[in-house]
């Protein structure tokens, strides 16, 4: 049986393709979704989004920093995931994930994160992953905690939106914590599938 480290049971991670521009452009119209993940930007034309997709598809990796598309196993683009601030010397990196609103609450983000973490911990020898979450993003905070990330700090008044400043929460997960949680997750999955 052939396995692909970039595929799970629901989603796979892959490079952005130039033809992905339309889905990303449609997602750009979701101002509240943009606010939760990053910030509100000036509007971009369709041609601008096409040019962005073309550039992104040909960029490749920069060190261990990467921007990948998240798609279902059926081939539907549902979002993106990044690894950034990759520090090989100290073995730490940050990640961010964004799933298009029409695909929320289906387990796509958590599986995409697990795939990315597995690769960085098992193949690249990273030791710790960090995620920064805006205080008003309750869904992302719950996702980090569901995945076993621990809130390690609060950066006060870091994000300005809707006329005021908000805190930013710093979450972290070590390789050992990930491996233990992954072991428990697999055991639970196998029990639910009647494999034990």
N, C-alpha and C positions, 0 to 999 in steps of 0.2 A: 504494500500500500504506500503510495506517495503522499507525503505530508509537506505542507508549506508553513514555515514558521510565522508567516505574515497573515495566516488565516485562522479563524476560530470557528465556532459553530454557527455564528450569525453574521460576522463581518470579516472583511480582509482589509489590510492596509496596502496601498499602492501609490505610485507617483501620481501627481496631478497630470491630467492630459489636457491638451488644448481644447478638446470638445467639452470639458467640464465647465466652461465659462458660464453657460446659461444657468446651471443650478446654483453656482456661486453668486451670479448676478441677482437671481431671484431671492436668494438668502440675504443679500445686501439690503433688500427692501424692508427687512424685519428690524426696525430700530431698537426695539426692546431686547431682541436676541443679541444684537451687536453690543448694546450697553452691558449685558451680562458677561460677555466674553472679552471685550476689548474696550472700545469707545465708539462714539458716533463720529463718523467721518463725513466729509463733503460727499455729495452724490457723485457716482462714477458712471460714465456712459457705457453702453454696451461695448463699444469699441475699446474703451479703457479696460473693461473686464476681460475682453478677448486678449488684449495685449498682456495683461497680468497673467492669465492662464498660460499663454504661450511662454512667457519668461519663466514662470514657476515650473513648467513642465521640463524646461531645459536646464534648470539650475543644478539639480543634483544635490549632493551633500556638501556642507561646508564644515570640515572637521567631522564632528558627530552630530551637528545641528541638521535637522531635517524637517520638512513640511510634507505631510502625506495626506492623501485623500482616504476617507473611510467609505467603503461601499459594502452593500449587502452581498451575500454569496450569489444572489441572483443578478448582481451588477448594477444596482441602484445606488447612486452617490448619495450619502446621507450626512456627510460632514468632513471634518479634517482633524488632524492631530499633529502636534509639533513636539520636537525635543529641541531645547535651546539652552543657552548658558551652560554648555557641556564643558566640564572641567575634568580632563583626564587625570591631571596630577592628583587632585583630591577625590576623584571618583564620584562627583556629584553632577546632577543635571536638573533642569526644570522641564516640565511638560505642560501643554495646554491642549484641551480638546473642545471642539465645537460641533454639535450635532444640529442640523436644521430642524426647526421647530416641529414640522410635520412628522418627524421621526423620533421625537422625545419619548421617553419612558418605555423603550423597547429593549433595553439592555445593550444598545449599540455602543454607547460611550464607555461603559464599564469593560466590555470585552475589548474594545480598541485599546484602552489603557493597559489592560493586562497583557495584551500582545506586545505593546511597546515596552513595558517594564520587563517582560521576560527577555526580550532581545537585549536591552541595555544591561541587565544584570547578568544574564547567562552567556552572552556573546562578546560584549564589550568590556566586561569587568567593572562596571560602575557599581558603586556601593550604596548610593542614596539618591532617591528622587524627591524633588520638591515641587509643590504646586502653590501658586498664589491665587487666592479667591477673594473677590470683593465681598464685603460684609453683607450687602443686600442680595447676594446671589445664593438664596437658601438651597436651591436645587444642587448647585455645585458643592456647597458645603456638605450636604447630606451624601452626595456621591463620594467625596473624598473619605468621609468617615465610614461609609459602607465598604470601601475598598481597603480599609485598615490604616489610612493615613492618620497621623496624629497632628493636632493643631499645636504648633510649636511657638507661635508668636503672633502678635498683632502689630501691624504697622499703622499707626494712627494717622487719620486724615490724609491718606495717600491718593484717593481717587476723587475727582471732582466731576459730578454729573447732576443734572436736574437742579442746578442752583446751589448745591451744597457739597461738602466733603464727606467721604466715607472712609472707614478703615479697610485695610486689606489684611486678610488672614494668611498666615504662612503654614502650610501643611508639609509633613515629611514622612517618608516611608523608607526604611532600610531594606537592603537585600535580604537579610535574615528574616525580617518581619514579613516580607513579600513571600518568601519561600514557605514559611509556616502557614500563612493564610491561603496560599495557592494549594498547598497539600490538603488543608481542610476543605477548601472549595471543591477540589477534585473528588475527595471522598464523599462529600455531600451530593455532588452531581451523580456519581456512580451509584449511590444508594437510591437516589430518586429514579434512576434509569433501571434499577433492579439488577445491577452488575455485581453486587456483593452478596 
